[in-house]
């Protein structure tokens, strides 16, 4: 089986086949989701920490198949992510300011970091990089991935679920960290692990195996087992239309070791909680009412708990993870003891040993530079959110609010409600050349239905005639049923059709901000919204850059939040 150099070390890699989801989730005490809106909180995956002193780079289970597990350290990276950024600043000052032995130690830490390819999809399908603002600054997007891999003895002990040992790793924690161009704010968007998406074709960089694009919607967490974290990045870009600059991946053991290195993170519950049910499901978390510092295994239990918080949904688990990450940020920024050289050295070993990153973040110096950028964001400028979603059987799909949230991130609009949208984003023209009008296939749908008004009959056909009169002779009306869309929009499924979609919008006077990427449409699709119920000329409504309430936003400066405890899980 193939091996590939990670940093200075060639590590065996566990590769497995199959797309079946796992019943037991690393983060969710038990595998099936209960409510949409779950998605691992940043804290979970950002916590860097080596699973063991020597196992950080190669502790593979002997690999019955002789390959390295793809998702092994992701979970801990989540928490380490935050911790890594802010604590590494002080750490890097210590390291880079030391001569001789300091340089050797710097090299040692570099050797701890494992690296993987950034994107395993087709380069031509990638969204364009964000353009610079007037000051020449550009935003930064980093995908945080938490893996449920049970590939080492430590991860097997922490993750349990023996039937999943050495199986295909799942990306059960996925969060996009968006750092604004002016560094005034940061947004974190979590996506539930069971979100149904179309995973693009991915090619494993180690053995060249090609995983074809999924025909049917597939849970987004399965992307990690289709070549590695670079496939999860490609899937996110296809879903959101957001160009991702870097990724960081971590696993169970990293979460635990990072929490220990930090010295505990304060969390709050509004009643006594014991996360166990009569069937033995649950994380095992036991806390008394009030605020308590959690670390080690207890921190992992907090991040995995679903049974016991609120309605027992993934949304509640995501909220608990967001609270943990926010508290970690505050602790790292306020805790003066982290200036202690011994503590910093321990944190450095933990953080660098816990991570798998892309080449762009593959050295301590690069991580230090990133930490410097992140430290510029005030605590009150950090907003955690969960992708708005709805049930689709036992899984979930993004709602229209989700695509509004993705647009706000793409256009670098602060989710604090105080940011201004970028004029560059407002008028951005696609780099993808558009086809001629008579070559563009457009589907027109009637979206004029509202909660109080019936849809306008024949509206799709009427607007189709407007388009054909403008030269779009391949435009057709979809009469399968009316939708409910507040505003008129043009959607396209992948980057290859962005230019075509913008040409359709311009021909009708639809602003480019209403042209968005959506994997749920088969081709360029014009949805005639409730704001265009009559007439042949569209008048764009006033722009609304408000964050949808369904995103369940939480600000990092809010210290007074407690997790609600389900009365059935108290003691």
C-alpha positions in Angstrom: 0.0 0.0 0.0 1.3 3.4 -0.7 3.0 5.7 1.8 3.5 9.4 1.4 5.8 11.8 3.1 4.1 14.1 5.6 6.6 16.7 6.5 9.8 14.7 7.1 8.0 11.4 7.9 6.6 8.8 5.6 3.5 7.5 7.3 1.4 4.5 6.5 -2.0 5.5 5.5 -5.2 3.6 6.0 -7.4 3.7 3.0 -10.8 2.1 3.0 -13.6 1.9 0.5 -17.3 2.3 0.7 -19.6 5.2 1.3 -21.8 3.9 4.0 -22.2 6.3 6.9 -21.4 5.2 10.4 -23.9 4.8 13.1 -21.8 6.1 15.9 -20.4 9.5 15.4 -17.2 10.7 17.0 -18.8 13.8 18.1 -22.3 12.7 18.5 -22.6 10.3 21.3 -24.6 8.1 19.0 -24.6 8.1 15.3 -28.0 9.1 14.0 -28.9 12.7 13.9 -31.9 14.1 15.6 -32.2 17.6 14.4 -30.5 19.6 11.7 -28.1 22.2 12.6 -25.4 20.0 14.0 -22.0 20.5 12.9 -19.1 20.3 15.0 -18.1 23.3 16.6 -15.0 25.0 15.9 -13.6 24.3 19.3 -13.8 20.6 18.7 -11.7 20.4 15.7 -9.4 23.1 16.5 -7.9 21.7 19.5 -4.5 20.6 18.6 -2.8 18.0 20.7 -0.9 14.9 19.9 -2.6 11.7 20.6 0.5 10.5 22.3 4.0 11.7 22.5 5.3 9.6 19.7 2.1 8.7 17.8 1.4 12.1 16.3 3.0 11.3 13.0 2.5 7.6 12.5 0.5 5.8 15.2 -1.5 3.7 12.8 -3.2 0.6 14.0 -0.9 -1.7 12.2 -3.2 -1.1 9.2 -4.7 -4.3 8.2 -4.8 -2.7 4.8 -1.5 -1.0 5.4 -2.7 2.5 4.8 -2.9 5.6 6.9 -6.4 6.7 8.3 -7.4 9.8 6.5 -9.3 11.6 9.2 -7.4 10.8 12.3 -6.6 14.0 14.0 -9.3 16.2 12.9 -11.5 16.3 15.8 -9.0 17.7 18.2 -7.9 20.2 15.6 -11.2 22.0 16.0 -10.5 23.2 19.5 -6.9 23.4 18.8 -7.7 25.5 15.9 -8.6 28.5 18.1 -6.0 27.6 20.7 -3.5 27.1 18.1 -3.9 30.4 16.5 -3.8 32.6 19.5 -1.5 30.6 21.7 0.9 30.1 18.9 1.5 33.8 18.7 3.1 33.9 22.1 4.7 30.5 21.4 6.2 31.6 18.1 7.7 34.7 19.8 9.4 32.4 22.2 10.7 30.0 19.6 11.7 32.5 17.0 13.4 34.7 19.6 15.7 31.9 20.6 19.0 31.2 18.9 20.8 27.8 18.5 18.7 25.4 20.4 15.6 27.4 19.6 16.2 26.9 15.9 16.6 23.2 16.4 13.3 23.1 18.4 11.6 25.1 15.6 12.7 22.4 13.1 11.4 19.7 15.5 8.0 21.4 15.7 7.9 21.7 11.9 8.5 17.9 11.7 5.5 17.3 13.9 3.1 18.9 11.4 1.5 16.5 8.9 0.5 17.8 5.5 -1.9 16.8 2.8 -3.2 18.2 -0.5 -5.6 21.1 -0.3 -8.1 20.2 -3.0 -8.7 16.8 -4.6 -11.4 18.0 -7.0 -11.1 19.4 -10.5 -9.2 22.7 -10.5 -11.4 24.1 -13.2 -14.5 23.8 -11.0 -13.1 25.8 -8.1 -14.7 29.1 -7.1 -12.6 32.2 -7.9 -10.4 33.5 -5.1 -11.8 36.5 -3.3 -10.8 39.9 -4.8 -8.9 42.4 -2.8 -10.7 45.5 -1.3 -9.6 49.1 -1.9 -6.8 48.7 0.6 -5.4 45.6 -1.1 -6.6 43.3 1.6 -8.2 39.9 1.0 -10.3 37.7 3.2 -9.1 34.2 4.3 -11.2 31.0 4.4 -10.0 28.0 6.4 -12.0 24.7 6.7 -11.7 23.0 10.1 -12.3 19.3 9.9 -12.9 16.9 12.8 -12.3 13.3 12.0 -13.9 10.4 13.8 -11.1 8.0 12.9 -10.7 5.0 15.3 -7.3 4.3 13.9 -5.1 4.3 17.0 -5.6 2.7 20.4 -6.1 6.1 22.0 -8.8 7.2 19.4 -10.5 3.8 19.7 -10.6 4.2 23.5 -12.0 7.7 23.3 -14.4 7.1 20.4 -15.6 3.7 21.4 -18.0 2.1 18.9 -15.9 -1.0 18.4 -17.6 -1.9 15.2 -16.1 1.1 13.5 -12.5 0.5 14.5 -10.1 1.1 11.6 -13.1 1.9 9.3 -13.5 4.6 6.8 -13.0 8.0 8.6 -15.9 10.4 8.5 -15.6 14.2 8.7 -18.1 14.6 11.4 -17.0 18.1 12.4 -16.9 20.7 9.6 -16.6 24.4 10.1 -15.6 27.2 7.8 -13.6 30.0 9.5 -13.8 33.2 7.5 -11.4 36.0 8.4 -12.6 39.3 6.9 -10.3 41.3 4.6 -9.9 44.1 7.1 -9.4 41.7 10.0 -12.2 43.4 11.9 -14.4 40.3 12.2 -14.4 36.5 11.9 -17.3 34.2 11.0 -17.5 30.5 11.7 -20.1 28.5 9.8 -20.8 24.9 10.9 -22.4 22.4 8.6 -24.3 19.4 10.0 -22.5 16.2 9.4 -25.5 14.6 7.8 -26.1 17.3 5.3 -27.0 15.8 1.9 -24.7 17.1 -0.9 -23.3 16.0 -4.2 -19.7 15.1 -3.6 -17.5 15.9 -6.6 -15.0 13.6 -8.3 -11.9 13.3 -6.1 -8.5 11.7 -6.8 -6.5 10.2 -3.9 -3.1 11.8 -4.0 -1.3 8.8 -2.5 -2.5 5.9 -4.7 -4.2 7.7 -7.6 -7.5 6.1 -6.9 -10.4 8.0 -8.5 -13.6 8.4 -6.6 -16.4 9.4 -9.1 -18.8 12.1 -8.2 -21.8 10.9 -6.3 -24.9 10.5 -8.4 -27.3 10.7 -5.4 -27.1 13.2 -2.6 -24.7 11.8 0.0 -23.9 12.8 3.6 -21.2 15.5 3.6 -19.2 13.7 6.3 -18.4 10.8 3.8 -16.2 13.2 1.8 -13.2 12.6 4.0 -13.0 8.9 3.1 -12.8 9.7 -0.6 -9.2 10.6 -0.8 -8.7 12.7 2.3 -9.4 16.3 3.6 -8.9 17.7 0.1 -12.1 16.0 -1.0 -14.0 17.6 1.9 -12.6 21.0 0.8 -13.7 20.3 -2.8 -17.2 19.4 -1.5 -17.5 22.6 0.5 -16.5 24.7 -2.4 -19.1 23.0 -4.6 -21.8 23.5 -1.9 -21.1 27.1 -0.9 -19.3 28.7 -3.9 -16.7 29.9 -1.4 -13.0 29.6 -2.3 -11.2 27.8 0.5 -7.6 28.8 1.2 -6.5 26.3 3.8 -7.7 23.4 5.9 -6.9 22.0 9.4 -7.8 18.5 10.5 -7.7 17.0 14.0 -9.1 13.9 15.8 -10.3 12.7 19.2 -7.0 12.5 20.9 -6.1 16.0 19.8 -9.2 17.4 21.4 -8.3 15.8 24.7 -4.6 16.7 24.7 -5.3 20.3 23.6 -7.9 20.8 26.4 -5.3 19.5 28.9 -2.6 21.8 27.5 -4.8 24.8 27.9 -5.7 23.9 31.4 -9.5 23.7 31.1 -12.2 25.7 29.4 -15.2 27.1 31.4 -18.6 25.8 30.2 -22.1 26.3 31.7 -25.2 24.2 32.1 -28.5 25.5 33.5 -29.2 22.3 35.5 -27.4 19.1 36.5 -26.7 16.9 33.5 -25.9 13.3 32.9 -25.7 12.3 29.3 -26.9 8.7 29.4 -30.2 7.1 28.4 -31.6 3.7 29.1 -30.0 2.2 26.1 -26.5 3.2 27.2 -26.3 6.0 24.6 -24.7 9.3 25.5 -21.3 10.9 25.9 -21.1 10.2 29.7 -20.9 13.9 30.5 -21.8 14.6 34.1 -21.8 18.2 35.4 -23.6 20.0 38.2 -25.6 23.1 37.4 -23.4 26.2 36.8 -20.0 27.0 35.3 -17.2 24.5 35.4 -13.8 24.2 33.7 -13.6 21.0 31.5 -10.5 19.5 30.1 -9.2 16.2 28.9 -11.8 13.5 28.3 -14.5 15.6 29.9 -13.9 18.3 27.3 -14.4 15.7 24.6 -17.6 14.5 26.3 -18.9 18.1 26.2 -18.2 18.4 22.5 -19.9 15.0 21.7 -23.0 15.5 23.9 -26.3 15.4 22.2 -28.4 13.5 24.6 -29.0 15.9 27.4 -28.8 19.3 25.8 -32.2 20.9 24.9 -34.2 18.8 22.4 -31.3 16.3 21.8 -30.7 17.6 18.3 -27.5 18.1 16.4 -28.3 21.8 16.5 -28.0 21.8 20.3 -24.7 19.9 20.1 -23.3 22.5 17.6 -24.4 25.3 20.0 -22.5 23.6 22.8 -19.4 23.3 20.6 -19.7 26.9 19.7 -19.9 27.9 23.4 -16.8 25.8 24.1 -14.8 27.4 21.3 -15.8 30.9 22.3 -14.8 30.2 25.9 -11.5 28.8 24.7 -10.8 32.0 22.7 -11.5 34.2 25.8 -9.3 32.0 28.0 -6.4 32.0 25.6 -6.6 35.7 25.3 -7.0 36.4 29.0 -4.8 33.8 30.6 -1.5 35.3 31.5 0.0 31.9 32.5 0.4 31.0 28.9 3.4 33.3 28.9 5.1 30.6 30.9 7.8 29.0 28.7 7.1 25.5 30.0 3.4 25.8 29.3 4.0 27.3 25.9 6.4 24.5 25.0 3.8 21.9 26.0 1.1 23.7 24.0 3.4 23.9 21.0 4.1 20.2 21.0 0.4 19.5 21.4 -0.7 21.8 18.7 1.8 20.8 16.0 1.5 17.1 16.8 -2.3 17.2 16.5 -2.6 18.8 13.1 -2.9 17.8 9.5 -2.8 20.9 7.3 -2.3 21.8 3.6 1.2 22.9 2.4 0.2 26.5 2.8 0.1 26.1 6.6 2.8 23.5 6.8 5.4 25.2 9.0 5.4 26.8 12.4 6.3 30.1 10.7 3.2 30.0 8.5 1.0 29.0 11.5 2.5 31.9 13.4 1.7 34.3 10.6 -1.8 33.1 10.6 -2.1 33.5 14.4 -0.9 37.0 14.0 -3.7 37.8 11.6 -6.3 36.1 13.8 -5.3 38.0 16.9 -6.2 41.2 15.2 -9.9 40.3 15.4 -11.6 41.6 18.6 -13.5 39.0 20.6 -16.7 40.8 19.9 -16.1 40.5 16.2 -16.3 36.7 16.3 -19.6 35.1 15.3 -20.4 31.4 15.4 -23.3 30.1 13.2 -24.8 26.8 12.0 -26.0 26.3 8.4 -29.8 26.7 8.3 -31.3 23.4 7.3 -34.4 21.3 7.1 -35.1 17.6 7.4 -34.8 15.3 4.4 -35.8 11.9 5.9 -33.2 11.1 8.5 -30.8 13.6 7.2 -30.9 17.3 6.3 -30.6 19.7 3.4 -29.6 23.4 3.3 -32.5 25.9 3.2 -32.6 29.1 1.2 -31.4 30.8 4.4 -28.2 28.7 4.1 -27.4 30.2 0.7 -28.0 33.6 2.1 -25.5 32.8 4.8 -23.0 31.5 2.2 -23.5 34.7 0.1 -22.7 36.9 3.2 -19.4 35.0 3.7 -18.5 35.2 0.0 -19.1 38.9 0.0 -17.2 39.4 3.2 -20.1 40.8 5.1 -19.7 40.7 8.9 -22.2 38.5 10.6 -22.2 40.8 13.6 -24.8 42.9 11.8 -22.4 45.9 11.8 -20.4 45.2 8.7 -20.7 46.8 5.3 -20.8 44.8 2.2 -17.9 45.1 -0.3 -18.5 47.2 -3.4 -16.2 44.9 -5.2 -18.3 41.9 -4.3 -21.5 43.8 -5.3 -20.3 44.2 -8.8 -18.0 41.3 -9.3 -18.1 39.9 -12.8 -17.3 36.2 -13.2 -14.0 35.2 -14.8 -15.9 32.4 -16.6 -16.7 33.5 -20.1 -20.4 33.3 -21.0 -21.7 31.5 -24.0 -23.8 33.4 -26.5 -27.5 33.9 -25.6 -28.8 31.4 -28.0 -26.5 28.7 -26.5 -27.4 29.1 -22.9 -29.9 26.7 -21.5 -32.1 28.3 -18.9 -34.9 26.8 -16.8 -37.5 29.3 -15.5 -39.4 28.5 -12.3 -42.4 30.2 -10.7 -41.5 31.3 -7.2 -44.3 33.8 -6.6 -46.1 31.8 -3.9 -46.1 33.3 -0.4 -47.6 32.4 3.0 -50.5 34.7 2.2 -50.7 34.8 -1.6 -51.3 32.0 -4.2 -48.7 31.8 -7.0 -49.3 33.8 -10.1 -50.5 31.3 -12.8 -48.4 31.1 -15.9 -45.7 33.3 -14.5 -42.8 31.1 -15.5 -44.0 30.9 -19.1 -44.5 34.6 -19.3 -40.9 35.4 -18.1 -39.6 32.7 -20.4 -41.1 34.6 -23.4 -39.3 37.7 -22.1 -36.0 35.7 -22.2 -36.5 34.2 -25.6 -37.3 37.7 -26.9 -33.8 38.7 -25.7 -32.2 35.9 -27.6 -32.2 33.1 -25.0 -33.9 30.7 -27.4 -33.1 27.7 -25.2 -35.1 29.1 -22.2 -37.9 26.8 -21.1 -40.6 27.1 -18.4 -40.6 24.5 -15.6 -44.3 23.9 -14.8 -43.6 21.2 -12.1 -45.0 23.4 -9.4 -44.6 26.8 -7.8 -42.0 27.7 -5.3 -42.0 30.3 -2.5 -39.1 32.7 -3.1 -39.2 36.1 -1.6 -36.8 37.6 -4.2 -36.0 36.8 -7.8 -32.8 34.8 -8.2 -30.6 33.1 -10.7 -28.8 30.0 -9.6 -26.2 27.7 -11.2 -24.7 24.4 -10.0 -21.0 24.8 -10.7 -18.3 27.4 -11.6 -18.5 26.4 -15.3 -21.9 28.0 -15.6 -21.3 31.2 -13.5 -20.7 33.4 -16.5 -23.9 32.1 -18.2 -25.9 32.7 -15.1 -24.6 36.3 -14.9 -25.5 37.0 -18.5 -29.1 35.9 -17.9 -29.3 38.1 -14.8 -27.9 41.2 -16.6 -30.3 40.8 -19.5 -33.2 41.1 -17.1 -31.8 43.8 -14.8 -31.3 41.3 -11.9 -28.3 42.4 -9.7 -25.3 40.1 -9.6 -25.7 39.6 -5.9 -28.8 37.6 -6.7 -26.7 35.2 -8.8 -25.6 32.4 -6.6 -24.2 28.9 -6.8 -26.4 26.1 -5.6 -25.9 22.3 -6.0 -29.6 21.8 -5.9 -30.2 23.0 -9.5 -29.3 21.0 -12.6 -28.3 24.0 -14.7 -28.8 27.8 -14.9 -32.2 28.4 -13.2 -34.1 31.6 -13.0 -36.6 31.7 -10.1 -39.2 34.4 -10.6 -39.8 35.5 -7.0 -42.6 37.1 -5.1 -41.0 40.5 -5.8 -41.8 40.1 -9.5 -45.4 39.0 -9.7 -46.3 41.0 -12.8 -44.7 42.9 -15.7 -41.8 42.2 -18.0 -39.3 44.5 -16.3 -37.6 43.6 -13.0 -37.0 46.2 -10.3 -34.5 45.0 -7.7 -35.6 45.4 -4.1 -33.4 47.1 -1.5 -30.6 44.9 -0.5 -30.8 43.0 2.8 -27.6 41.9 4.4 -29.1 40.7 7.6 -28.0 37.3 9.1 -30.9 34.8 9.0 -32.2 34.0 12.5 -32.1 30.4 11.6 -28.3 30.5 11.6 -28.4 30.4 15.4 -25.6 32.9 15.8 -23.5 33.2 19.0 -21.0 36.0 19.6 -17.7 35.2 21.3 -18.0 38.1 23.7 -21.2 36.7 25.2 -20.1 35.1 28.5 -23.5 34.6 30.0 -24.8 31.7 27.9 -25.6 28.4 29.5 -26.6 25.2 27.7 -30.2 24.2 28.4 -30.5 20.7 30.0 -33.2 18.3 29.0 -35.2 17.3 32.2 -34.9 13.6 31.2 -31.1 13.8 31.6 -30.6 15.3 35.0 -29.4 13.8 38.3 
